[in-house]
């Protein structure tokens, strides 16, 4: 197919203006030159793109189909030029990432600390969101990358398995529940809990699972970090629901005990998503690839 980028820009301009002369003016061509280019484009495509009518130029069915692809193609070209010029001028790339609290604290924050240290040309805007809200946010263009617990269900995202983790009951070493290797979740709800902050995705999930079990949480205190929660557990304040990956250091040093949950939702499949509707930038691709290739993260996928 022999046509130029200028021909596609002209086609888009005519479609928007619904006029040959109006489109020609937009791309700074004479009407005769525009007419010649449009005829060549239609010959190259092998289909008529416009219906010439008294009120102007109307797209054919084939033209409507071509228009969707042309808009995407030209938008991609514009992004390419913007990003390349940014590289040339030393500007930084900005990547917006949404994640649930468990993946943030267990895997993402340590990975990003190493990434940002090694890549001064990239800035990252990191926000915690609940797992149920992240996929739709990425599909809607609110952020570039999303990581959440569960599997992607929307056609608006590209999804890949990120990591595998497990929710456990963190308990003081001398707590009666620590005598068990595995318990059902409702049994743990008779105990006092140390919880994350009320707006954290970890607490919202814990609260919702308790409601499904028909019980109310017995909350001693809300804290803002998992480290604070583990310190409270170690001190005997109560038990907590935490990812095993977050409790790993405290378990190695025998600060706390961990009890597995005999519940299907305790094993957490974490999914990384990007938008499927628009090409992702090199910066976004770089961050996503680094997160996936982190050896600690990759080991959880292989181990399962």
C-alpha positions in Angstrom: 0.0 0.0 0.0 1.6 3.2 -1.2 0.5 6.3 0.8 2.2 8.7 3.2 1.6 9.9 6.7 0.4 13.2 5.2 -2.3 11.3 3.4 -3.6 9.8 6.7 -3.5 13.3 8.3 -5.5 14.6 5.4 -8.0 11.8 5.6 -8.5 12.5 9.3 -8.8 16.3 8.7 -11.4 15.8 6.0 -13.4 13.4 8.2 -13.4 15.9 11.1 -14.3 18.9 8.8 -16.7 16.9 6.6 -15.3 19.0 3.8 -12.4 18.5 1.3 -11.5 22.1 1.3 -11.7 22.3 5.1 -9.5 19.3 5.5 -7.0 20.6 3.0 -6.8 23.9 4.9 -6.1 22.1 8.2 -3.1 20.3 6.7 -2.0 23.2 4.6 -2.7 21.8 1.1 -4.4 23.2 -1.9 -7.8 21.7 -2.7 -6.5 20.1 -5.9 -3.5 18.5 -4.1 -5.8 17.2 -1.4 -8.2 15.7 -4.0 -5.3 14.0 -5.7 -3.9 12.6 -2.5 -7.4 11.4 -1.3 -7.9 9.5 -4.6 -4.5 7.9 -4.3 -5.3 6.8 -0.7 -8.6 5.3 -1.8 -6.9 3.5 -4.6 -4.3 2.2 -2.2 -7.0 1.0 0.3 -9.1 -0.5 -2.5 -12.3 1.0 -1.1 -14.1 4.3 -1.2 -13.6 6.3 2.0 -16.1 9.1 1.5 -19.4 9.7 -0.1 -19.5 13.1 -1.9 -22.8 14.7 -1.0 -24.3 18.2 -1.3 -23.8 18.9 2.4 -20.2 17.8 2.3 -18.0 14.7 2.7 -19.5 11.8 4.6 -17.5 8.7 5.6 -18.5 5.4 4.1 -18.8 2.3 6.2 -15.2 1.4 5.1 -14.1 4.9 5.9 -15.5 4.7 9.5 -13.4 1.5 10.0 -10.3 3.1 8.6 -10.9 6.2 10.7 -10.6 4.3 14.0 -7.2 2.9 13.0 -5.9 6.2 11.7 -6.8 8.0 14.9 -4.9 5.3 16.9 -1.9 5.4 14.5 -1.5 9.2 14.5 -1.9 9.3 18.3 0.9 6.8 18.6 3.1 8.8 16.3 2.4 11.9 18.4 3.3 10.1 21.6 6.4 8.7 20.0 7.6 12.2 19.0 6.8 13.6 22.5 8.7 10.8 24.3 11.7 10.9 22.0 11.9 14.7 22.4 11.7 14.2 26.1 14.7 11.8 26.0 16.6 14.3 23.9 15.9 17.2 26.3 16.6 15.3 29.4 13.0 15.4 30.7 11.8 12.7 33.1 9.2 10.1 32.4 6.3 10.0 34.8 4.6 6.7 35.6 1.4 6.4 37.7 1.0 3.1 39.5 -2.1 1.9 41.6 -1.7 -1.1 43.9 -3.4 -2.8 46.8 -1.7 -2.5 50.2 -0.4 -6.0 50.4 1.5 -5.9 47.1 2.7 -2.4 47.8 4.4 -3.3 51.1 5.5 -6.8 50.3 6.9 -6.5 46.7 6.4 -3.2 45.0 8.1 -0.7 47.4 11.4 -2.6 47.7 11.4 -3.1 43.9 10.7 0.5 43.1 13.4 1.7 45.6 16.0 -0.2 43.6 14.5 0.9 40.3 14.4 4.6 41.1 17.9 4.5 42.4 19.2 3.1 39.1 16.9 5.1 36.8 17.0 8.9 37.6 15.1 9.7 34.4 11.9 8.2 35.7 9.5 9.5 38.4 6.7 7.4 39.8 3.4 8.4 41.4 2.3 5.6 43.7 -1.2 5.3 45.1 -2.9 2.6 47.2 -6.3 1.4 45.9 -8.5 -1.5 46.7 -8.1 -4.5 44.5 -11.7 -4.2 43.3 -11.1 -0.7 42.0 -7.7 -1.0 40.3 -8.6 -2.9 37.1 -11.4 -0.5 36.1 -9.1 2.5 36.9 -6.4 1.2 34.5 -9.0 0.4 31.8 -10.3 4.0 32.2 -6.9 5.6 31.9 -6.5 6.8 35.4 -3.1 5.2 35.8 -0.5 3.4 33.8 0.1 0.3 35.8 -2.1 -1.6 38.3 -1.3 -4.5 40.6 -4.1 -6.2 42.5 -5.2 -9.5 44.1 -7.3 -11.6 41.8 -7.6 -12.1 38.0 -8.3 -9.6 35.3 -11.8 -9.7 33.8 -11.9 -6.6 31.6 -11.0 -6.6 27.9 -9.7 -3.1 28.5 -6.5 -4.2 30.1 -3.5 -6.4 29.3 -2.9 -8.7 32.2 0.1 -10.8 33.4 0.6 -12.9 36.5 2.7 -10.8 38.9 3.3 -12.7 42.1 1.8 -15.3 44.4 1.4 -14.6 48.2 -0.5 -16.0 51.1 -2.6 -14.3 53.8 -1.8 -15.7 57.3 -2.8 -15.0 60.9 0.2 -13.3 62.6 0.1 -14.1 66.3 2.3 -13.6 69.4 4.6 -16.6 70.0 2.8 -17.6 73.2 -0.7 -17.2 71.8 -3.0 -20.3 71.9 -3.7 -20.0 68.2 0.0 -20.4 67.5 -0.3 -24.0 68.6 -2.2 -24.7 65.3 -0.6 -25.0 61.9 -3.9 -24.3 60.1 -7.2 -22.8 61.2 -10.5 -21.8 59.5 -11.0 -18.0 59.4 -14.2 -17.9 61.5 -12.3 -19.4 64.4 -9.8 -16.5 64.3 -12.6 -14.0 64.5 -13.2 -14.8 68.2 -9.8 -13.1 68.9 -8.7 -9.5 69.3 -7.3 -8.0 66.1 -4.6 -5.5 65.2 -5.8 -3.9 62.0 -4.4 -1.6 59.3 -6.0 1.8 58.9 -9.7 2.0 58.1 -9.2 3.1 54.5 -6.5 0.5 53.7 -7.4 -2.3 51.2 -6.1 -4.9 53.7 -8.5 -3.7 56.4 -11.5 -3.4 53.9 -10.8 -7.0 52.8 -10.6 -8.3 56.4 -13.8 -6.5 57.3 -15.6 -7.9 54.3 -14.5 -11.5 54.9 -15.6 -11.2 58.5 -19.1 -10.0 57.4 -19.3 -13.0 55.0 -18.4 -15.3 57.9 -21.3 -13.7 59.9 -19.1 -12.2 62.6 -17.9 -8.8 63.7 -14.2 -7.9 64.1 -12.9 -7.4 67.6 -10.5 -4.5 66.9 -8.0 -3.4 69.5 -6.2 -0.8 67.4 -5.8 0.5 63.8 -2.2 1.2 62.6 -0.9 2.8 59.4 1.9 0.3 58.5 2.4 -3.4 58.5 5.6 -3.0 60.5 3.5 -1.2 63.2 1.0 -4.0 63.1 3.6 -6.7 63.5 5.1 -4.8 66.4 1.7 -4.7 68.1 1.3 -8.5 67.5 4.7 -9.1 68.9 3.8 -7.2 72.0 0.7 -9.3 72.6 -1.9 -6.8 71.7 -3.7 -9.1 69.3 -3.5 -11.1 66.1 -3.4 -9.7 62.5 -4.2 -10.7 59.0 -1.0 -10.1 56.9 0.7 -11.5 53.8 3.3 -14.1 54.5 5.8 -12.1 52.4 5.4 -9.1 54.8 5.7 -11.3 57.9 8.8 -13.2 56.5 11.5 -11.1 58.3 9.6 -11.2 61.6 9.2 -15.0 61.2 12.8 -15.6 60.5 13.8 -13.7 63.7 11.1 -15.5 65.6 9.4 -12.3 66.7 5.9 -13.7 65.9 4.2 -16.9 64.8 2.2 -17.4 61.6 -0.9 -19.7 61.2 -2.1 -20.7 57.8 -5.7 -20.2 56.8 -7.8 -23.1 55.4 -9.7 -20.7 53.1 -9.6 -20.5 49.2 -9.0 -16.7 49.3 -5.9 -17.0 51.5 -3.7 -17.9 48.5 -3.3 -14.6 46.7 -2.7 -14.4 43.0 -1.4 -10.9 42.2 -2.0 -9.5 38.7 -0.2 -6.7 36.9 -2.3 -4.8 34.3 -1.7 -2.1 31.8 -4.1 -0.4 29.3 -5.1 -2.5 26.3 -6.6 0.5 24.4 -3.5 2.6 23.9 0.2 1.7 23.4 2.2 2.1 26.6 5.1 4.4 26.7 8.7 3.2 27.0 8.9 4.4 30.6 5.8 2.4 31.6 7.1 -0.7 29.8 10.5 -0.2 31.6 8.8 0.0 35.1 6.4 -2.9 34.4 9.3 -5.2 33.1 11.4 -4.3 36.2 8.6 -5.2 38.6 8.0 -8.5 36.9 11.7 -9.4 36.6 12.5 -8.7 40.3 14.1 -12.0 41.4 12.0 -12.0 44.7 8.8 -11.6 42.8 9.7 -14.0 40.0 10.5 -16.7 42.7 7.0 -16.6 44.0 5.6 -17.4 40.6 8.1 -20.3 40.1 7.6 -21.7 43.6 3.8 -22.0 43.0 
